[in-house]
Amino acid sequence: MDTLENLGLKRSTQMGSAIMGQPLNNTGDTRLRSIVKGIVWRTLATLATIILVYAFTRKLTLACEVGALEVVVKLALYYLHERSWNLIRWGKVPTETQATE
């Protein structure tokens, strides 16, 4: 079985930090940067939905309502998706505390 080191990856000893300016992963992104990137992406995706609904219906109110509903529904689906994947052990690398147990 390949270890992280054999795959060219390094395991973080801190596994993230509560400090917003602390790098979260090996990409160098801070938690704040990741949050801002997520907000920007979600905004662009919702604007795309609004534009598409408007293009097909020519009703701005309907387009904005669908866009608002889309944010709530996709947020809930994403949460359920993430929590479901947390229940699946396949593909997970044991953390240092799990490896010693």
C-alpha positions as CSV (number, residue, x, y, z in Angstrom):
1,M,0.0,0.0,0.0
2,D,1.3,3.5,-0.9
3,T,2.1,5.9,1.8
4,L,1.6,9.6,1.5
5,E,5.4,10.0,1.2
6,N,5.5,7.4,-1.6
7,L,2.9,9.4,-3.5
8,G,5.0,12.6,-3.2
9,L,2.7,14.1,-0.6
10,K,3.6,15.3,2.9
11,R,1.2,14.9,5.9
12,S,0.6,18.1,7.8
13,T,1.5,17.8,11.4
14,Q,-1.0,20.6,12.4
15,M,-4.0,19.5,10.2
16,G,-5.2,23.1,10.0
17,S,-5.3,25.8,12.5
18,A,-7.9,28.0,14.2
19,I,-6.0,31.0,13.2
20,M,-7.4,32.5,10.0
21,G,-4.0,33.4,8.6
22,Q,-2.5,29.9,9.1
23,P,-2.1,27.9,5.8
24,L,-4.7,25.2,5.8
25,N,-3.1,22.8,3.3
26,N,0.0,22.3,1.1
27,T,-1.4,24.8,-1.5
28,G,-0.7,27.6,0.9
29,D,-4.3,28.7,1.1
30,T,-5.4,30.2,4.4
31,R,-8.9,29.5,5.8
32,L,-9.9,33.1,4.9
33,R,-8.7,32.7,1.3
34,S,-10.7,29.4,1.0
35,I,-13.8,31.1,2.4
36,V,-13.5,34.0,0.0
37,K,-12.9,31.7,-2.9
38,G,-16.0,29.7,-1.9
39,I,-18.2,32.8,-1.7
40,V,-16.9,34.1,-5.0
41,W,-17.6,30.7,-6.7
42,R,-21.0,30.4,-5.2
43,T,-21.9,34.0,-6.3
44,L,-20.7,33.3,-9.9
45,A,-22.7,30.0,-10.0
46,T,-25.8,31.6,-8.7
47,L,-25.5,34.5,-11.2
48,A,-25.2,31.9,-14.0
49,T,-28.4,30.3,-12.8
50,I,-30.2,33.7,-12.7
51,I,-29.0,34.6,-16.1
52,L,-30.1,31.3,-17.6
53,V,-33.6,31.5,-16.0
54,Y,-33.9,35.0,-17.2
55,A,-32.8,34.1,-20.7
56,F,-35.4,31.4,-21.0
57,T,-38.3,33.2,-19.2
58,R,-37.5,37.0,-19.5
59,K,-38.8,37.3,-16.0
60,L,-36.3,38.9,-13.6
61,T,-38.3,38.2,-10.5
62,L,-38.6,34.5,-11.3
63,A,-34.9,34.3,-12.1
64,C,-33.9,35.9,-8.8
65,E,-36.3,33.6,-6.9
66,V,-34.8,30.5,-8.6
67,G,-31.3,31.8,-7.8
68,A,-32.1,32.3,-4.2
69,L,-33.7,28.9,-3.9
70,E,-30.8,27.3,-5.7
71,V,-28.4,28.7,-3.1
72,V,-30.3,27.1,-0.2
73,V,-30.9,23.8,-1.9
74,K,-27.4,23.3,-3.1
75,L,-26.0,24.3,0.3
76,A,-28.2,21.7,2.0
77,L,-27.3,19.0,-0.6
78,Y,-23.6,19.8,-0.3
79,Y,-23.8,19.4,3.5
80,L,-25.6,16.1,3.2
81,H,-23.1,15.0,0.5
82,E,-20.1,15.8,2.7
83,R,-21.6,14.2,5.8
84,S,-22.4,11.0,3.8
85,W,-18.8,10.8,2.5
86,N,-17.5,11.1,6.1
87,L,-19.3,7.8,6.8
88,I,-17.4,6.0,4.0
89,R,-13.9,4.8,5.0
90,W,-12.8,4.0,1.4
91,G,-10.0,6.3,0.2
92,K,-9.2,7.8,3.6
93,V,-5.7,8.1,4.9
94,P,-5.5,7.4,8.6
95,T,-4.5,10.3,10.7
96,E,-1.5,10.1,13.1
97,T,-3.9,9.5,16.1
98,Q,-5.8,6.8,14.2
99,A,-2.6,5.0,13.2
100,T,-1.4,4.7,16.8
101,E,-4.7,3.3,18.1
